[in-house]
Amino acid sequence: MEKPMTVDKPPEHTINTKQHLGCLPRESKHEDPEKAVEALHTDASLPMGGDTERMTKVVTVQDWDGPDDPSNPMNWSFATRVYHTTVPGILGFVVTFGTSVYTPGLSDVMKQFNVSTTVALLGLSLYVLGLAFGPVLAAPISETFGRRAVYLISLPVSALFTLGAGFSQSFASLVICRFFAAFFGSPTLAVGAGTNADVWPPVHRAVATVMFILAPFAGPALGPIVGGFAAQYRGWRWTQWPILFFSVAAYVYCMFMKETYKKIILQDRAKRLGIRPSSRTSAPGIAGVKVILTVTLIRPVNMIFTEPIVGFFSLYIGFNFSVLFGFFDAFPIVFEGVYGFDRGHGGLAWLAVLVGCLLSVATVITIDRLTYRKHFEKSHKEGKLGVVPPEHRLYAAMMGSLGLPVGLFWFGWTARKDVHWISPVLAAIPFAWGNLCVFTSAALYLVDTYGPMNGASAMAANGLVRYTAGAAFPLFTVQMYHKLGIPWATSLLGFISIALLPIPWVLFKYGARIRSLSKFDTAKA
């Protein structure tokens, strides 16, 4: 009897069967189940040379069957992958929308709870601080249940705390609920990059990344617009209800998503086939907790102080975010204090920030098409398998670094009564454009440099600095603008942005040398 022809050579520990694919009995297990990692199934009967030979296909629970495995999210239809890219973006928009929608109601909060401006701003600062803990909370959920579970679990819990904030009868309960609303909503921000990495190969990842990153910028930009009119006509409590409305709509939208995390997909496949993996997929008990804390907290803090690339980019982006959140204080000082806008119309000035973010998206996509794709194709022609030096991700950051000080100086020195209000509004465009260009480039550069695991820690480090600084900055922005005045307070920020401007340029020129000195495994291109 002729032996069945196999597509792949089966490994030492396999289960062979003559049944059709998907019909392996659940009780069929290797006598050493810890080593039974693959199952062989007869795929089809194919006539060959007049004889019928049965082709056996290797189905593995350790890796994809092959490059065309339909379970691999990168092989899903284009529309399905686009949908799974928009889910973290929309959820990220909802969570970050909650930062700034609160600020137009500050005067009402001060009056109702009899607190100062600085104390009332804790409702903003603690919310922003809560966003910093996203990776710590997201990692154990993602590793155990997958990315889909993070989206479906975190947003409802966050919404419940937002509901509590809206009904708060004391200032303490308001700020505590605001903090936990951000804390439990932040995992959606932390796993979004992972979802994009699951469904898009690196050559297409820049477009997906910039679209995802746009959401956390668009949320704070639209918050003051909605919150301004809500607070003006209905009071501060109505600054919380739009978050709930958006949360419900976003949750319904994300319910149709599938799991994208490779580890969880393969685990589900193993369960369907009745096969146990060859080894534990994650460390148990205390060891597992240690791994998670290492990736999300210990290693990120270490990288801030020992990795120049991570440290300087975290400092740069942390400052840029601080200025953005400081504008939640500065815009009312300028547009309500100088130009006499009411809260609703003062919030409309944030449309300029949204325009700047949209221009940044166009910039990053254009640069990706004109530069990175060419280097990617050249790498393939040279037999380097598409490996491109990470420094080619920095073009947008270098351009954006110029827009930041331009926008700040323009804003500071034209925000006066004898200059039309449109001038400081327009000044926000180059600042927002530069801010998002720098951030998107940095995110792509860090992941390309350090790889998936250490890249996640590098981004977690960036997030810790970004949101911690962003939480602190609004607490002294008002005092700074009152002491120094609008021109010099904003100019001080402009001078700092000039001091930080060389960071992407230096990394572009010397990044390869700096990478070679890293104690972590970095890109060798």
Buried (B, 14 or more C-beta within 10 A) or exposed (E): EEEEEBEEEBBEBBBEBEEEBEEBEEEBBBEEBEBBBBBBBBBEEEEEEEEEBBBBBBBBBBEBBEEEBEBBBBBBEEEBBBBBBBBBBBBBBBBBBBBBBBBBBBBBBBEBBEBEBBBBBBBBBBBBBBBBBBBBBBBBBBBEBBBBBBBBBBBEBBBBBBBBBBEBEEBEEBBBBBBBBBBBBBBBBBBBBBBBBBBBEBBBBBBBBBBBBBBBBBBBBBBBBBBBBBBBEEEBBBBBBBBBEBBBEBBEBBEEBBBBBBEBBBBBBBEEBBBBBBEEBEEEEEEBEEBBBBBBBEBBBBBBEEBBBBBBBBBBBBBBBBBBBBBBBBBBBBBBBBBEBEBBBBBBBBBBBBBBBBBBBEBBBEBBEEBBBEBBEEBEEEEEEBBBBBBBBBBBBBBBBBBBBBBBBBBBBBBBEEEEBEBBBBBBBBBBBBBBBBBBBBBBBBBBBBBEEBBBBBBBBBBBBBBBBBBBBBBBBBEBBEEBBBBBBBBBBBEBBBEBBBBBEEBBEEBBEBBEEBEBEBBEB
